[in-house]
Structures are given as C-alpha cells and as structure tokens.
C-alpha cells in the first residue's frame, strides 16, 4: 500500500494512541500502542505545534515563516519532510481539510 502524500493542502493531526509532551522547547511523541517514542528538537517542535494548530500545512508554513529567517522553500521542504516522516511512522495522520471559508 503506498504511503499517503503529504502536501501543503494536508491537515495533519496526531494519530490514534499518540501522546505528545512538550518541555523546554522539545517534544516527545509516544506511541502508546508500541511504547516507541520519537523526539523533536526545537525547530521540529515548532513545526509540530504549528501543524497541529493550523487547518492546513500551508497555514502552518505561513506561521513558521514569521518565526524563521530562512528561505520559504527550505522551510517548506523541512515541514513537508517532517510531516511525511511522522505520517509514515504512524505518529501523525492525515485528516480531511476543513472547507474554505467564504
């Protein structure tokens, strides 16, 4: 089965059974089903939080662009790579994006 495609239009949320703890700018994502964990550094944690608060990864990218002084394309590549990795590991899941507001 091919992995789902993560794009800027994607809405990403924690997968079922996933617990997240943030402490001192770093996050630990725990898969309660397998007892495996995944650590995120400061920038990964900020990307995770922006993605979880946004309706789409495009919205998360806009938020992050105001925080980081890096080329938008580089920031976009990092965000999509991290979210794809987390979805691929079963730590995050793609959700239907909410309809656009008029």
N, C-alpha and C positions, 0 to 999 in steps of 0.2 A: 504494500500500500504506500503510495507516495506521500511525503510529508506535506502538510498544508503550506501554502505560500503566504508568507507574512509580507505585507506591503504597508504603505503609508495610510491606506484606507482601512487597515485592520483595527479591530478593537480587541485588545489583549487583557485578560484577567487571570488571576491565579487559577490553576487547575483545581479540581476537587481533591480534597485531602491535603492541600498545601498550606503550611503555616509560615508566616513571614515575621521576622523580628528585626527591627532596625535599632542599632545602638551605635552612638558615636560615628555617624556618617557611613556606617557599613551595614549591610543587610545579610541575614542568614535565611535562606529559603529551605524549609524542611519538608520533605515528602513523608507525611505521617504513615503512608502505606508501606514504604520500603525502608524507612528510617535513614535514607540518604539525605545529605544536605549539600547546599550549593552556596558559596559565599560570594558576595558582591563587594567590590571596593567602592570608594566614594562616588566616582562617576557612574558606575553601574547601578548603584543605589538610587542616584538621582534620576537615571533613565527609567528604572523600575517604577519609582514613585510617580514620575510624570506620565508614564504609560497607564498606570492604574487609575490615575485621576482624570485622564483625558478620554474623550469618546472615540478618538482615532489616534493612530501613531503620528499622523500629520499634525494634529493638535499638540501632542506631546513634543514633537520636534520644534514647533513654534515656541513652546515654553522653554525648552532647553536652549534654543538659540539665544534667548535673552540672558542665559546664565554663562554660557561658554563662549570664549573668544577664539573660535576655530571656524574654518570654512564649513558652511552649511552642508555641503556634500559629504564631508568627512564625518560630521556629526550624524547625518542621516545614515551613512553606512554603518557606523557603530551601533546606532539604535536598532536598525533592522537586523544586524548580525546578532546582537544580544537577544532580542526578542525571538528570533528564529531558533537560536540555541536553546532558550528556555522552553519554547513550544516543543522542539524536538526531543527534549529530555522529559517532557510531560509535566514540567513545573508551571507552565502557563498554558492557557487555552485561548483559541480564537473564539470570539463571541460575535453575534450579529451586530453590526454597527447601527446605532440609532439613526432614524431617518433625519435628513437635514431639516433644520427649522426654517420657516419661511420668513 
